[in-house]
């Protein structure tokens, strides 16, 4: 979906440099210093308007969260949600996730979230899917031992593709759900898309995949 341009986005981003981190590559290997503690760091790729990361940061004060979002017109919304939630354990990056190794050292991240990623349904676009093997290689590098990838999507085709991709990569599948909301999990933090799709009766698919040593 095309996002409406926000002419004030650049000023907002520069004004909130403590939240939307400029030059994140300079913090590679030292993100714990940015947060000022040694808590685990979880990464959301494609953080959208920020409901998930703000909610997770509030629900899990013992974990630090980083959200990556390329669109400036969207990340400012996410930043406002984080500010409104008054959490101190969330940071945002206005960056492309083409190669996460530009920003994170090996074993620096403990968990990755892929929420309602673009399914890229055409075969010729397979390499753009965030569960394609080249992305899994990145995740494996930056995740610590026991680190996991958690995916939520409304797209069954992408979900089935991801399960196969995870399995072929040798990952262990956990908590596979074909209808997340039917399970009525109280700790599930919904994204904006998740609320929209589930309100229409669309099942939400989720799985957790763990790299095996």
Buried (B, 14 or more C-beta within 10 A) or exposed (E): EEEEEBEEBEEBBEEBEEBBBEEBEEBBEEBBEBBEEEBBBBBBBBBBBBBBBBBBBBEBEEBBBBBBBBBBBBBBBBBBBBBEBEBBBBBBBBBEBEEBEEBBBEEBBBBBBBBBBEBBEEEEEBEBBBBBEEBBEBBBBBBBEEBBBBBBBBBEEBBEBBBEBBEEBEBEEEEEBEEBBEEEEEEBBBBBBBEEBBEEEBBBBBBBBBBEE
